[in-house]
């Protein structure tokens, strides 16, 4: 389980949607790991969870009709599915 947690953390740190300095990315997104793990294990709607994290937790702009937004989030989605 710890390997999964670290892999997810690396993916989130690499994604870095709020643009924090590189030296703190490994800590910045840890709070989102449990919900991502839960969704992956239950085979839930990961894309919706990622959208929720962006909009409601990080308070960032995300438009599911914007092709660039969807592609960017889709890359993270694909990486997380491989964990």
N, C-alpha and C positions, 0 to 999 in steps of 0.2 A: 504494500500500500504506500509506503514512503516513497518508493520510486515513482509511482503515479503522481503523487503530490509534487515532487520535484520537477517532473516533466511538465505538469500543468503550470507550475510557477514559472518555469523557463519560457513557456509559450506566452504567458501573460506578460512577462517582463520584456520579451522581444517585441510583442505587440505594442505595449506602452501607449495606450490611447490618450492618456492625459499628458504625456510628454514630460514625465518626471526625470530628473538627472539619472544617468545610467547607474551611478553608485547606490541608488536606493530602489531601483526597480524590483529587486528580488524580495523586498519587504512590502512594497506599496500595494501589491495586488493579492496578497495571501488571503485576505478576508473573503475573496470570491471562490477560492478553491473548494470549500465544502459543498457549495451549491452546484458547482460544475461536476464534482465527483458524483454527487447524488443523481444528477440528471443523466450522466453517462451510465451509471450502474442501472438505473431504471429505464434506460433507453427513452428518456423523455425528449421534449422539444428543445434541444440545445440552442438552436438559433434564437428562439424566443427568449431564452434565459440570457443569452449574450446581449440581445437587444435591450432587455430589461436592465441589465447591469450598466450598459452605456447610458441609457436615458434616465433611469430612476436612481441609480446609485452614484454614477459619476457625473450625472447632470450634463451630459454632452449631447450635441445635436446628432440625430440619426434619422434618416428618412428611408424607409423600406422601399420607396419608389425610386430612390437615387441609385443608379447602377453602380457608381463608384463606391458608395457606402456599403452596398450589399456585397460587392466583390471583396472589399477589404475585410469585412466581417466574415465572409465566406472562407477566406484563407485561414483565419483563426479557427473557425469551426472545423475545417478539414484537419488541421493539425491536432485539435483536441480529440477528434474521433479516433485518431491513431494511437492515443495514449493507452 
